[in-house]
Amino acid sequence: MRIPKHWVPTLSKRIIDALNAKGLITPQVPADHLLEETGRLLLDELTVEDRLNEEVRQLLRKYEPEIEKGRMDYRKLFDMTKQKLVRERNIIL
């Protein structure tokens, strides 16, 4: 994640306040629930790349012997695998 987790509530509040101020939303749920859900969604989006990176690491574990022997470049395999998953799943990073 590129920003600290403790910023998420502040960002969520600013987003909600800005949308309210511009009249783009009309909340139909309590403010605390809206803030909580916005924070959850924001955190989920911010951690997409972290989860993807962990999945790529798990996939590459089966190639550890070849990588350790120098037959394969880990960084290159990591990048190629990550890009393949991004394309397959239409992930926006």
C-alpha positions in Angstrom: 0.0 0.0 0.0 1.4 3.4 -1.0 -0.2 5.4 1.9 -0.3 4.6 5.6 -3.4 2.8 6.8 -4.1 5.4 9.4 -4.8 8.0 6.7 -7.8 6.0 5.4 -10.4 7.4 7.8 -9.2 11.0 7.1 -9.3 10.4 3.3 -12.7 8.8 3.6 -14.1 11.8 5.5 -12.6 14.3 3.0 -14.1 12.4 0.1 -17.5 12.2 1.7 -17.4 15.9 2.7 -16.3 16.9 -0.8 -19.1 14.9 -2.5 -21.7 16.3 0.0 -20.5 19.9 -0.5 -20.8 19.6 -4.3 -24.2 18.0 -4.0 -23.1 14.8 -5.8 -24.4 12.5 -3.1 -27.4 12.4 -0.8 -26.5 10.0 2.0 -29.4 7.6 3.0 -27.5 5.9 5.8 -26.1 7.2 9.0 -22.9 9.2 8.6 -20.8 6.8 10.7 -21.9 3.9 8.5 -21.1 5.8 5.4 -17.7 6.7 6.7 -17.0 3.1 7.7 -18.0 1.7 4.4 -16.1 4.3 2.4 -13.0 3.5 4.5 -13.4 -0.2 3.9 -13.8 0.3 0.1 -10.9 2.7 0.0 -8.6 0.3 1.9 -9.7 -2.6 -0.3 -8.7 -0.6 -3.4 -5.4 0.5 -1.9 -4.4 -3.0 -1.1 -5.1 -4.6 -4.5 -1.5 -4.4 -5.6 -0.3 -5.8 -2.2 -2.5 -8.8 -2.5 -1.5 -9.3 -6.1 2.2 -9.2 -5.2 1.7 -11.8 -2.5 -0.2 -14.1 -4.9 2.7 -13.8 -7.4 5.2 -14.7 -4.7 3.1 -17.8 -3.9 3.1 -18.8 -7.5 6.8 -18.4 -7.9 7.6 -20.5 -4.8 7.4 -23.6 -7.0 10.3 -22.3 -9.1 12.6 -21.6 -6.1 15.1 -24.3 -7.0 15.6 -23.0 -10.5 15.8 -19.4 -9.4 18.3 -20.2 -6.7 20.5 -22.1 -9.2 20.5 -18.9 -11.3 18.6 -20.5 -14.2 15.8 -18.0 -13.8 15.7 -14.3 -12.9 13.3 -13.8 -10.0 12.6 -10.1 -10.7 11.9 -10.8 -14.4 9.6 -13.7 -13.5 7.9 -11.7 -10.9 7.2 -8.8 -13.3 6.0 -11.1 -16.1 3.7 -13.1 -13.8 2.3 -9.9 -12.3 1.6 -8.4 -15.7 -0.1 -11.6 -16.9 -2.4 -11.6 -13.9 -3.2 -7.9 -14.3 -4.2 -8.5 -18.0 -6.2 -11.6 -17.2 -8.1 -10.0 -14.4 -8.4 -6.5 -15.8 -6.8 -5.0 -12.7 -6.0 -1.3 -12.7 -3.0 -0.5 -10.6 
